[in-house]
């Protein structure tokens, strides 16, 4: 490793020791303004019984859960570019893949024979 430049060596030395710490660092890197949306999207992905399409997952961004007793949906809050909105809210923790011609969102570490 002596052939690595010092900047690369310091970056490698600064890597988190494990997977949990790596995810924690990534979550900490999500801008504060997007963390609420990222948590909502992660919750939907983790609880879904089937793969979610990028457009349907982006619909979550058009729902306001924090007002009153019932969530409020506003079609004007739907993102113009669902793929970019979902990707930017969730950092590198999700990926968007093609499944049978559809764009599907999954956790970046997830691998399945069915997807």
Secondary structure, 3 states (H helix, E strand, C coil): CCCCCHHHHHHHHCCCCCHHHHHHHHHHHCCHHHHHHHHHHHHHHHHCCCCEEHHHHHHHHHEECCCCCCCEECHHHCCCCHHHHHHHHHHHHEEEEEECCEEEEEECCCCCCCC
